């Protein structure tokens, strides 16, 4: 009787390990390739060297693309976080006709194929004469990331006690003061989680960037994609590893914030 539950647990562990191996093996291969002393993306590597990381962090093409990704990512995150948070409050607490339809429309970027988003953004911003500008890419990435912020903030607002806002109003706080001193601190985990994921979406995005940017405005993912097409170099693997570690760090930070938020919600009051 005791054998079967233990066997099922071991089987589940083996299954999980195999799935993780299947998912992570292609990514893990990039690490030794990025440390090769050769000039080709091949395994086994002829020797070990940090030369390609030096190229990524010193070559103006790579450093410019990395800096551009940071600028676009931070700008898009700020816009997506502000608009997404306000939209989440309105959709959670508001009562107006078409509320479900509006929520569905906001969620469209989450389910629409990214190539369609890229073509649509190109057509729209080409009409405005903004193709090739960093401003267009920031707006496009903000529109792509805002639904994630809406989702995470709405999840936090579901457990928010609105009587706290009424208590603040009864003590003389204006709506803006209550929003800033009561609402924002209590839903900060959801806002910060949404902001981190929004930054990750913008930082890793390549399809829309390919439609909207020129050679001078390349982001890091587009530089990697262009490098694969133009000149196969281990610097591509080094840049990919840097991108992977940045994404993993952001995801780990997001998971830690969610864990602390759950712990805070479970704390007795």
N, C-alpha and C positions, 0 to 999 in steps of 0.2 A: 504493500500500500504506500509505503514511503518512497519506494523507488521511482514511481511514475512522475510525481511532481518534480523530483530532483532531475530526472532525465529530461523533462520538458524544459526546465530552466537551462540546462546545459545545451540542449538543442537550440533554444532561442538565442543563447549567447553565441554559438557557432554561426548561426544564421546571420546575426547582426554583424559579426566580424567579417563574414564573407561579403556582405553588402557594402560595408565600409571599405573593404579592400577593392571591390569592384569600382567604387566611386572615386577613391583617393589614389589608386595606383597611377592613373595617367597624370595626375597632378604631382605626385611624388617623383616621377621620372624627371620632371623639369629641374629638380634640385641638383642632381649630379651633372646634368647637361650644362647647367649654368656655371658650374665650377670647372669646366673643361679648359685645358690649355690649348686645345686645337681651335680650328676655325669653322668647324661644321657641327651641326646638330646630330651627333651620332653617339651610340652606345656600343661597346664600352668606350669610355673616354681615354684618350692617349696619356693624359696627365691631369694634374689638378692645379688650378690657378684662380685668383680673384680678379683677373684682368678684365673680364666682361662686366663685373660689377663696377669696376673703375670707369669703364666706358659709359655705363648707364648714368653714373653720378658726375661725370665730367663733360661728356659730349653735349654741346648746346642743343642738339636735336632732342635728346632724351630729357635733359634738365628743363628745357622749355616746355616740352609736353607735360612733364610732371607738374611744373608750376601752374600751367594752364588748367590741368585737371583739378588742382587744389583750389584755384580761384573760382572756377565754374562750380565745383562741388560745394564750396562754402556759400557762395551767392545763391545757388539753387536751393540749398538746405534752408537758408534763412527765409526765402520767399515761401517755400513749401511748408515750413513749420508754422509761420504766421498765418497763412491762408488756411492751411489744414486744420489748425487748432480752432480758429474762429468758425470754420465750416462745421467742425465736429460739435461745437457747443450749440450752434443753431439747429443742427440735425437731431441732436439728442434731446434738447430741452424745448425746442420750438414745436408748434403745432400749426401746420399750414397745409393747404392743398398741394398735392404733388410731391410730398416729402419723400416718399419711397422712390419716385421716379428720379428726383434730383440725386438721391444717394446712389441709385443705379448708374446714372450718367457720370457721377464723379468716379465711380469704380471702373469705368470702361478702360482706362489705361492699364489696369491690372490684368485684364483678360484679353485685350486686343493684341494680336501679333505685333511685335516690335517693328517689323518691316513696314507694316501699314502705318504705324505711328510715324516712322521716318519719312515715308512718302507724303503723308498728310502735313507734317511740319514743314517739309521742304516746299510744298505747294503754297502753304499759308504764308510763310516768311519770305518766299520769293515774290509774292504779290506785294508785300510791304517793303521789298528791297533790303531785307535784313540778312539774307543768306551770306555767310562768310563772316558774320559778326559774332563776337563772344556774347553779346546781349541776347541774340536769338537762341543760342545754345543754352544759356542760363534759363531763359523762360521755358524752353522745351523740356529741360530736365526738371524744372520745378513742377511743371504740369504732370510729368511722369511720376514724380515722387510724392506729390501732395496727397493722393488717395491713401498711401501708406500711413501718412501722418493722421489723416482723418480716421482711419481704422483703429490705430493704436490709442488715440486720444478718446475716441468714443468708447472703447473698451474700459478705460479708466473712469470715464464719466458715469458709466452704468452703476458703479458702486459708490459714487460721490453723494454725500448727504447734503441735499440742497437746503436743509434747515440751517446749515452753517452760514450760507449767504444771507438768509433772512435774519439770522442773529447779528451778523455784521451790520446789516441795514438798520436794525433796531438800535444799534449802538452808535448810529450816526455816520456810518461809512457810506460813501458814495458808491454807485455801481462800479466805477472804474477802480476805486480803492479796494473794494471787496474782491474784484476780479484779480487785482495784482497781489493782494496780501493773503487772500484765502484760497481762491480757486487755483491759481497757477502753482503755488507750492504743493498743494495736495495732489494735483494731477501731473506734477513735474516728471515722474517716472515715465508716464505715457508719452509726454511731449518729447523728452530726451530720447526715448527709444525710437519714436518716429523720426526724430531729427537724424539720429545715427544711421538708421536704415535709409533715409532719404539721401544722405551723403554717400552711402555705399552704392546706391542705385546710380547716382550721377557719376561717381568716380569710376565705376566699372562699365558704364554704358558706351557702346561703340557704334551701333547702327545709326542712331539719330545724329551722332557726331560726324559720321561719314557723310551724311547728307548735308549738314549745315556748316561744316568747317572747311577752311582752306588749308593749304600746307603750313601757313603761318599760325593757324589757330588749332593745330592738332592737339588732342588730348593724349594721355598715356596709352589707353586702350587702342585708340586709332593709330598711334605710332607703332604699336606692336603689330597690329593688323597690316599696316603698310609695310613694315619690315619683312613680314612673311612673304608678301607679294614681290617686293623689290629686291631684297638682298637677305638671304638666309644667313643669319649670324647668331652665335650663342648669346649676344647681347639681348636678343629677343627673349631667350629663356631667363636671363638674369632679371630683366624688367618684369617678366611674368611672375617670377618668384617674389619680387618686391611687392607686386600688386596682390599676390595671394596672401602674404603676411600682413599687409595692411588690412585687407578684407577680413582675415581671421581675427585680428586684434579688435576690429570694430564689432564683429559678431560676438566675440567673447565679452566685450564691454557691455553690449546689449543684453546678453544672457545674464550677466551679473546684476545689471540694473533691474531686470525683471524679477530675479530672485529676491532682491532686497525689497522690491515693491510688494511681492506676495507675502514676504515675511512681515512687512509693516502692516498690511491689511489683516493678517491673522493675529496681530498683537491685540490682546484684550484691552478694551477701553473703559 
